[in-house]
Amino acid sequence: MQYSNQVIGFLQGNDILAKNLDNALLGVKEAVSNQIDTIGAGARRALYYTSCFTDAYNDVCQQQKTEDTRFVKGIYHILRHEDIVYEMLTIYFNEVFRHKTSEQLEYIKRLLMGVNIHIAASSLINHGFVLATAAAVSLGLHFNLDMAALTGRFTGGIILLSGLYGVVQNAADSAHRLSIQSPTYHSALYTQELEMMYFLIEPLFKRAGAFQQPLSDKNIANIITRMIG
């Protein structure tokens, strides 16, 4: 528990949960629902930590400690004012366009122009198209990295603790789902210490069907359209 308390202190000390709540939440009903869900996830994670006192479940305890460490590393990128959403999108599109030819990229670009989406790539080579597409999606999102939107505003020591645990638990659950849906993308994010931040864009990826197969040129254009739309 001492290690986990260090994670909680880190988040509290950097005021991750206190900014622009009113603008981030869509309404009181949604805010209450998010808060209840997150507190519940936090309570579940705190309960898992009781396994630290039982040798038979030491692997569960160690896994959560690892997740806590990885979460803090992801938060560190945010505190350095890095655009982690753009970075995660760049990593995703790098995988999507890795083996595409210039002709295929041109076809995807024409499909997007047909729905009034313009990718400002200076040249139709993979790297340039990756960066331009990630920028277009990121700009279309107007994404706000506000942790309060995911947790609600918590008052009182136990509720605050459960809320903070809940953020980490939601991040861990999201990263686990990603490891099943797309091991390659999960591994690429892990290398950049960002897999525990995937929960910030998971709703976008789910809505867009980002991991549908096959990733044909037309399907890729549809995924980008849904991400921006």
C-alpha positions as CSV (number, residue, x, y, z in Angstrom):
1,M,0.0,0.0,0.0
2,Q,2.9,2.4,0.6
3,Y,3.9,2.3,-3.0
4,S,0.3,2.9,-4.1
5,N,0.1,5.8,-1.7
6,Q,3.1,7.4,-3.5
7,V,1.1,7.2,-6.8
8,I,-1.9,8.9,-5.1
9,G,0.3,11.6,-3.6
10,F,1.9,12.2,-7.0
11,L,-1.5,12.8,-8.6
12,Q,-2.8,14.9,-5.8
13,G,0.4,17.0,-5.7
14,N,0.1,17.8,-9.4
15,D,-3.6,18.8,-9.3
16,I,-4.5,16.4,-12.1
17,L,-8.1,16.2,-11.2
18,A,-9.1,19.8,-10.5
19,K,-9.2,21.7,-13.9
20,N,-12.1,22.8,-16.0
21,L,-14.7,20.2,-14.8
22,D,-17.7,22.2,-15.9
23,N,-16.5,22.5,-19.5
24,A,-15.4,18.8,-19.6
25,L,-18.7,17.2,-18.5
26,L,-21.8,17.1,-20.7
27,G,-24.3,17.2,-17.8
28,V,-25.1,16.4,-14.2
29,K,-26.5,13.0,-15.0
30,E,-23.4,12.0,-16.9
31,A,-21.1,13.5,-14.3
32,V,-22.8,11.5,-11.5
33,S,-22.7,8.3,-13.5
34,N,-19.0,8.8,-14.3
35,Q,-18.2,9.5,-10.6
36,I,-20.1,6.4,-9.4
37,D,-18.4,4.1,-12.0
38,T,-15.0,5.5,-11.2
39,I,-15.4,5.2,-7.4
40,G,-16.5,1.7,-7.9
41,A,-13.5,0.8,-10.0
42,G,-11.3,2.4,-7.4
43,A,-12.8,0.4,-4.6
44,R,-12.3,-2.7,-6.6
45,R,-8.6,-1.8,-7.2
46,A,-8.1,-1.1,-3.5
47,L,-9.7,-4.5,-2.7
48,Y,-7.2,-6.2,-5.0
49,Y,-4.4,-4.6,-3.1
50,T,-5.3,-6.8,-0.1
51,S,-3.8,-9.6,-2.1
52,C,-0.4,-8.1,-1.1
53,F,-0.9,-9.8,2.2
54,T,-1.4,-13.2,0.7
55,D,1.5,-15.0,-0.9
56,A,-0.9,-16.9,-3.2
57,Y,-2.0,-13.7,-4.9
58,N,1.4,-11.9,-5.0
59,D,1.2,-11.8,-8.8
60,V,-1.9,-9.7,-8.6
61,C,-0.2,-7.2,-6.3
62,Q,2.9,-7.0,-8.4
63,Q,0.8,-6.5,-11.6
64,Q,-1.0,-3.5,-10.0
65,K,2.3,-2.0,-8.8
66,T,3.6,-2.3,-12.4
67,E,0.4,-0.6,-13.7
68,D,0.8,2.2,-11.1
69,T,4.4,2.8,-12.3
70,R,3.4,2.8,-15.9
71,F,0.5,5.2,-15.2
72,V,2.7,7.7,-13.5
73,K,5.1,7.5,-16.4
74,G,2.2,8.4,-18.7
75,I,1.1,11.2,-16.5
76,Y,4.7,12.5,-16.6
77,H,4.4,13.0,-20.4
78,I,1.3,15.1,-19.8
79,L,3.0,17.2,-17.1
80,R,5.7,17.9,-19.6
81,H,3.0,19.4,-21.8
82,E,3.6,16.8,-24.5
83,D,0.7,16.3,-27.0
84,I,0.3,12.6,-26.1
85,V,-3.0,12.3,-28.1
86,Y,-1.2,13.4,-31.3
87,E,1.7,11.0,-30.4
88,M,-0.7,8.0,-29.9
89,L,-2.5,8.8,-33.1
90,T,0.9,9.0,-34.9
91,I,1.9,5.6,-33.6
92,Y,-1.5,4.2,-34.7
93,F,-1.4,5.6,-38.2
94,N,2.2,4.6,-38.6
95,E,1.0,1.0,-38.3
96,V,-1.9,1.6,-40.6
97,F,0.1,3.2,-43.4
98,R,3.3,1.2,-43.0
99,H,3.0,-0.9,-46.1
100,K,0.8,1.4,-48.3
101,T,2.1,2.6,-51.7
102,S,1.9,6.1,-53.0
103,E,-1.0,5.0,-55.2
104,Q,-2.9,3.6,-52.2
105,L,-2.3,6.8,-50.2
106,E,-3.5,8.9,-53.1
107,Y,-6.7,6.8,-53.3
108,I,-7.3,7.2,-49.6
109,K,-6.8,10.9,-49.9
110,R,-9.4,11.1,-52.7
111,L,-11.9,9.2,-50.7
112,L,-11.4,11.6,-47.8
113,M,-11.7,14.6,-50.1
114,G,-15.1,13.2,-51.2
115,V,-16.4,13.7,-47.6
116,N,-14.7,17.1,-47.3
117,I,-11.7,15.9,-45.3
118,H,-8.4,17.3,-46.5
119,I,-5.1,15.7,-45.4
120,A,-2.4,18.4,-45.8
121,A,0.4,16.0,-46.6
122,S,3.3,17.7,-48.5
123,S,4.1,14.5,-50.3
124,L,2.4,11.1,-50.6
125,I,5.0,9.1,-48.7
126,N,4.2,7.1,-45.7
127,H,5.8,9.2,-43.0
128,G,4.4,12.5,-44.2
129,F,0.9,11.0,-44.6
130,V,1.1,9.6,-41.1
131,L,1.9,12.9,-39.5
132,A,-0.6,14.8,-41.6
133,T,-3.4,12.4,-40.8
134,A,-2.6,12.3,-37.1
135,A,-2.6,16.1,-37.1
136,A,-6.0,16.3,-38.9
137,V,-7.6,13.9,-36.5
138,S,-6.1,15.6,-33.4
139,L,-7.2,19.0,-34.6
140,G,-10.7,17.7,-35.3
141,L,-11.0,16.4,-31.8
142,H,-10.2,19.6,-30.0
143,F,-9.1,17.1,-27.4
144,N,-8.9,18.3,-23.8
145,L,-6.6,16.3,-21.5
146,D,-8.7,16.9,-18.4
147,M,-8.7,14.0,-16.0
148,A,-11.6,15.5,-14.1
149,A,-13.9,14.7,-17.1
150,L,-13.2,11.0,-16.3
151,T,-13.5,11.1,-12.5
152,G,-15.9,13.8,-11.4
153,R,-15.1,16.1,-8.5
154,F,-14.4,14.1,-5.4
155,T,-14.7,15.3,-1.8
156,G,-13.6,13.5,1.4
157,G,-10.6,11.3,1.9
158,I,-12.1,7.9,1.1
159,I,-14.0,9.1,-1.9
160,L,-11.0,11.0,-3.3
161,L,-8.8,7.9,-2.8
162,S,-11.3,5.7,-4.5
163,G,-11.7,8.2,-7.4
164,L,-7.9,8.3,-7.9
165,Y,-7.6,4.5,-7.7
166,G,-10.5,4.4,-10.2
167,V,-8.7,6.4,-12.8
168,V,-5.7,4.0,-12.6
169,Q,-8.1,1.0,-12.7
170,N,-9.9,2.3,-15.7
171,A,-6.6,3.0,-17.4
172,A,-5.4,-0.6,-16.6
173,D,-8.6,-2.1,-17.9
174,S,-8.3,-0.1,-21.1
175,A,-4.7,-1.1,-21.7
176,H,-5.6,-4.8,-21.2
177,R,-8.4,-4.5,-23.7
178,L,-6.0,-3.0,-26.2
179,S,-3.5,-5.8,-25.7
180,I,-6.2,-8.2,-26.8
181,Q,-7.6,-6.1,-29.7
182,S,-4.3,-5.0,-31.1
183,P,-1.1,-6.4,-29.5
184,T,1.1,-4.6,-32.0
185,Y,-0.4,-1.2,-31.2
186,H,-0.2,-1.9,-27.5
187,S,3.4,-2.9,-27.8
188,A,4.2,0.3,-29.7
189,L,2.5,2.4,-27.0
190,Y,4.3,0.5,-24.3
191,T,7.6,1.3,-25.8
192,Q,6.8,5.0,-25.5
193,E,5.4,4.6,-22.0
194,L,1.9,5.5,-23.2
195,E,-0.2,2.3,-23.0
196,M,-1.7,3.4,-19.7
197,M,-2.9,6.6,-21.4
198,Y,-4.8,4.8,-24.1
199,F,-8.0,5.1,-22.0
200,L,-8.0,8.8,-23.0
201,I,-8.6,7.9,-26.7
202,E,-10.3,4.5,-26.4
203,P,-13.8,5.9,-26.9
204,L,-12.6,7.5,-30.1
205,F,-11.1,4.3,-31.4
206,K,-14.2,2.3,-30.4
207,R,-16.5,4.7,-32.2
208,A,-14.3,4.7,-35.3
209,G,-13.8,0.9,-35.4
210,A,-10.1,1.5,-35.5
211,F,-9.1,-2.2,-35.3
212,Q,-11.6,-3.6,-37.8
213,Q,-10.2,-6.1,-40.2
214,P,-9.3,-6.1,-43.0
215,L,-7.7,-2.7,-43.1
216,S,-8.5,-2.0,-46.8
217,D,-8.0,1.4,-48.3
218,K,-11.7,2.1,-48.1
219,N,-12.0,1.0,-44.5
220,I,-9.1,3.2,-43.5
221,A,-10.7,6.2,-45.1
222,N,-13.9,5.3,-43.2
223,I,-12.1,5.0,-39.9
224,I,-10.5,8.5,-40.4
225,T,-13.8,9.9,-41.3
226,R,-15.4,8.6,-38.2
227,M,-12.6,9.8,-36.1
228,I,-12.9,13.4,-37.4
229,G,-16.7,13.4,-37.7
